[in-house]
Amino acid sequence: MDIDFTGEYLVNDQDVTFYAIVNNQTVACIVSTAALDELADPDDEMDAETVFLEHQYKFEEIAEGLILNHKVVDGELHIDRGAVSYTHLRAHET
């Protein structure tokens, strides 16, 4: 499976959406504010865009895993708090 991230993203009040090209099809990868909050430093007041950019590699890694596990529905995949927690737990196991 060929997965490339475009580097483009959109920020709104509810989430951050970034894009992947998967086998020549665009997939919208939607990161919830809950997932962003999980990675934010509670002592810093960072906006969603800043948190996303600081952890973009992590969200792309999560998205790649979801894509490979066939979690894309109607051209979208959703990254919520649980996906971020699971990935962090797995990283600490290795």
N, C-alpha and C positions, 0 to 999 in steps of 0.2 A: 504494500500500500504506500503510495506516494503522498506525504504530508508536508506542506510548506506553509509557514506562517507569513502573512503579508506585512506585518508591522503596523497596519492600520488599526485604529480603535476609535470607539465612540463612547462618551461618558454622558450619563443622564442621572436623574435623581435615584433611580432604582437599581442601576447596575452599570457595568462596563462591558462592552461588546468588542471582541477582537475577532479577526478573521483568519481562517486557514483555507488553503486550497487542498482538497483531498481528491486525488484521481481526477483532476480538472474540474471539480465541483467546489463552489464556495460553501463553507460551513461557518455560521455565526456561532462564536463561542461566548456565551453569556455568563459573566461572573456576577453573582449576587452581592449586594452590600454586606450580607452576613459573612460571606466568604472573605470579602475584603477586610471586614472588621477583625476576623480571626487572625489575620497576618499583621494588622496594624499594631504599632506600639501604643499601649494604653496611655502612656505618658505624653505622647505627641498628638497634636491635633492636626492630622494630615487629611487632606481631602481624598476622595476615591481615586482620582487620577494619579496622585502621588503614590498612594499605596500600590495601585496597579503597576505603575512603572517600576517601582522598587522591587516588585516580585513577579514581573512579567515572565521571566524564565520559568518560574514555578507554575504559573497558570498555563503556560504553553506545555509544560511537561504533563500536567494533569489532563489538559485537553487531548494531548496525543494518546494518553492511556485510555481515555473515554472513547476516542475515535477508534482505536484499535480493538476496543471491546464492543464495538457496534452500538454505541449509545447516542448516535446522531439520529434525530427524529425531525423529519421535514426540514432538513438543512440547518438544524440548530442543535447545540448541546448546551446543557446548563451545568455550571460549576457552583455548587452550594457549599455551605459550611461543612457538611459531612465529607465531601470530596477532599477538601483541604485538610481536615483532621486526619483522614485515613492516610493521605500521602505523607503527612508529617510523621505519623506513627510508623509507617513502613520505612521511612528514611532513618529513623532512630534504631530500627531493628538491625540494620546492616552495619 
